[in-house]
């Protein structure tokens, strides 16, 4: 399973332009921030 995920990311990086990769990273970062905030609220 791990190598399949790696292949998917590698394929995405080779096919996408820099702006698409940058936009995806920003979106993922925002999602991670939301999850971290929700986890802090959950444990309090």
C-alpha atoms as an extended CHARMM CRD file, in Angstrom:
* protein
*
        44  EXT
         1         1  UNK       CA              0.0000000000        0.0000000000        0.0000000000  PROA      1               0.0000000000
         2         2  UNK       CA              2.7790000000        2.4340000000        0.8670000000  PROA      2               0.0000000000
         3         3  UNK       CA              4.4740000000        2.2150000000       -2.5130000000  PROA      3               0.0000000000
         4         4  UNK       CA              1.1420000000        2.7490000000       -4.2650000000  PROA      4               0.0000000000
         5         5  UNK       CA              0.6910000000        6.0120000000       -2.3460000000  PROA      5               0.0000000000
         6         6  UNK       CA              4.2350000000        7.0040000000       -3.2370000000  PROA      6               0.0000000000
         7         7  UNK       CA              3.5540000000        6.2720000000       -6.9020000000  PROA      7               0.0000000000
         8         8  UNK       CA              0.3840000000        8.3940000000       -6.8110000000  PROA      8               0.0000000000
         9         9  UNK       CA              2.2320000000       11.3520000000       -5.2990000000  PROA      9               0.0000000000
        10        10  UNK       CA              5.1230000000       10.9630000000       -7.7270000000  PROA      10              0.0000000000
        11        11  UNK       CA              2.7180000000       10.8620000000      -10.6720000000  PROA      11              0.0000000000
        12        12  UNK       CA              0.8930000000       13.9360000000       -9.3740000000  PROA      12              0.0000000000
        13        13  UNK       CA              4.1340000000       15.8700000000       -8.9460000000  PROA      13              0.0000000000
        14        14  UNK       CA              5.3590000000       14.9730000000      -12.4150000000  PROA      14              0.0000000000
        15        15  UNK       CA              2.0630000000       15.9240000000      -14.0910000000  PROA      15              0.0000000000
        16        16  UNK       CA              1.1850000000       19.0430000000      -12.1030000000  PROA      16              0.0000000000
        17        17  UNK       CA              2.6750000000       22.4540000000      -12.4470000000  PROA      17              0.0000000000
        18        18  UNK       CA              4.2610000000       24.2220000000       -9.4900000000  PROA      18              0.0000000000
        19        19  UNK       CA              1.2030000000       26.3960000000       -8.8400000000  PROA      19              0.0000000000
        20        20  UNK       CA             -1.0510000000       23.3460000000       -8.5490000000  PROA      20              0.0000000000
        21        21  UNK       CA              1.3450000000       21.6590000000       -6.1350000000  PROA      21              0.0000000000
        22        22  UNK       CA              1.6280000000       24.8650000000       -4.0950000000  PROA      22              0.0000000000
        23        23  UNK       CA             -2.1620000000       25.2450000000       -3.9430000000  PROA      23              0.0000000000
        24        24  UNK       CA             -2.5650000000       21.6310000000       -2.8250000000  PROA      24              0.0000000000
        25        25  UNK       CA              0.0240000000       22.0850000000       -0.0700000000  PROA      25              0.0000000000
        26        26  UNK       CA             -1.7580000000       25.2030000000        1.1880000000  PROA      26              0.0000000000
        27        27  UNK       CA             -5.1040000000       23.3870000000        1.2460000000  PROA      27              0.0000000000
        28        28  UNK       CA             -3.6170000000       20.4220000000        3.0840000000  PROA      28              0.0000000000
        29        29  UNK       CA             -1.9310000000       22.7290000000        5.5940000000  PROA      29              0.0000000000
        30        30  UNK       CA             -5.2590000000       24.4140000000        6.3000000000  PROA      30              0.0000000000
        31        31  UNK       CA             -6.9200000000       21.0430000000        6.8460000000  PROA      31              0.0000000000
        32        32  UNK       CA             -4.1530000000       19.9550000000        9.2280000000  PROA      32              0.0000000000
        33        33  UNK       CA             -4.5370000000       23.2000000000       11.1980000000  PROA      33              0.0000000000
        34        34  UNK       CA             -8.2860000000       22.5600000000       11.5380000000  PROA      34              0.0000000000
        35        35  UNK       CA             -7.7150000000       18.9840000000       12.6970000000  PROA      35              0.0000000000
        36        36  UNK       CA             -5.1350000000       20.0980000000       15.2640000000  PROA      36              0.0000000000
        37        37  UNK       CA             -7.5600000000       22.7240000000       16.6040000000  PROA      37              0.0000000000
        38        38  UNK       CA            -10.3700000000       20.1640000000       16.8280000000  PROA      38              0.0000000000
        39        39  UNK       CA             -8.0930000000       17.7040000000       18.6290000000  PROA      39              0.0000000000
        40        40  UNK       CA             -7.1360000000       20.3360000000       21.2140000000  PROA      40              0.0000000000
        41        41  UNK       CA            -10.7990000000       21.1520000000       21.8260000000  PROA      41              0.0000000000
        42        42  UNK       CA            -11.6680000000       17.4620000000       22.0850000000  PROA      42              0.0000000000
        43        43  UNK       CA             -9.0760000000       16.7770000000       24.7920000000  PROA      43              0.0000000000
        44        44  UNK       CA            -10.0650000000       19.7800000000       26.9380000000  PROA      44              0.0000000000
